[in-house]
Amino acid sequence: MTGTELYAAFMVTLSGFVASGVIASFYQLVTTRPCRFELAEEGTFPVIAAIITCMFAGPVILMRNALRARRIEHRPVSWLFATTLIAGGWSLCSGTVVVSLCMALGHSFT
């Protein structure tokens, strides 16, 4: 990989993590509870909405849970590092979707 490709991957990863934070914050604003990996709702639309929310807010949920586990349960630093790598990979994937969607929307207006 060249420096330009690494920079692009880094920016896409950051975009995914920012989108994850925005979605998790919006969820908390609307429901007054933090976003979690939970499908307690019944009905088709709430379940689909919860799955889509978890797909894009997942990195923030993972990192919040990992930081709480490190602070409260005294999990090892290696566990926190592994969780950070997983959240980074997840952010890269969701960031690719977000950036592609933004580019497609930008091209549709020109």
N, C-alpha and C positions, 0 to 999 in steps of 0.2 A: 504494500500500500504506500502510496505517496503521501506527502504532507497534506496536500489538498484533499485527498480522500479521507484522511484521518480527521481533518478539520470539519469536513462535511458530515461525517458520522457523529462527531462530537456535537455539532449544532443540531442535528436531527434528534439525537438523544436528549439534549436539553429541551428541545421543542416538545418532545413526548412527555418529559417530566413536568414541564410547565403546564401543558394541557391536562395532565393527570392532577396536578394541584388545583387548577381552576375547576375542574369537574368535581373533585372531592369537596372543595370549598362551597361550590354551588349546591351540591347535595346537602351539605350540613346547613347551609342557609335556608334551604327549602324545608328540610325535615327536622331541624334542630337536634340532630344526632349525627355523630361521625359516620362516615362511609365505612362499611364492613363487608367482608366476604360472607354474605348471608342472603338466603333466598326464602325469607319467612313469609313474604307476601303471597297471597293466593290470587289466581286469575292469570290470564295469558299476558295482558299488557304489563302489569307490574313485574312479572317474572322476566319478560324480555327487557324491560327498562333496567331492572337490577343487573342482568347479565351484561348489557352494554355499558352500564355505569362501571361495573367491576372490571370490564375489559380495559377501559381507558383510565380509571382511577387506581388500578392495581398497584403501580409502583409507589404511590404515596401511602396506600394502605399498608403495603409491605414494610416500607421504611418506618412508618409510625409504629407499627407493631414491633419491629426489630429494635428500635430505640427504647421503647417501653420495656421490652424484655431484657435488654442490656441493663437498664437502670434499675428495674424492680426485681427481676429474677437473677441478676448478675450473670447473664449468659456470657460466654467467652467472646473476645474480640474477633476471633476467627469466624464465629457464627455471624456476627454483624457484618464482617467483610464479605462473606458468602452471600448474605441477603442483599447487600449493596450491589454485588455483581449481577444477581438475578434481576433486581429492580432496574439496573442499567440496561440489561438486555431487553427487558420488557419495554422500557422507555424507548429504546432504539426502534423496536417493532411498532409501537403505537405512534411514535414520532414520524416514522415513515408514512403511516396512514394519514396523519394530520397534515404533514407537509405536502403530500400528494393531493390531498383534498383542497388545500389552500391554493396550490398551483393550478389545479383544474378549475377552481372558481375564478382565479385570476384570468385564466385564458378564456373563460366563457364571457367575461365582460369586455374583452377586446375585440 
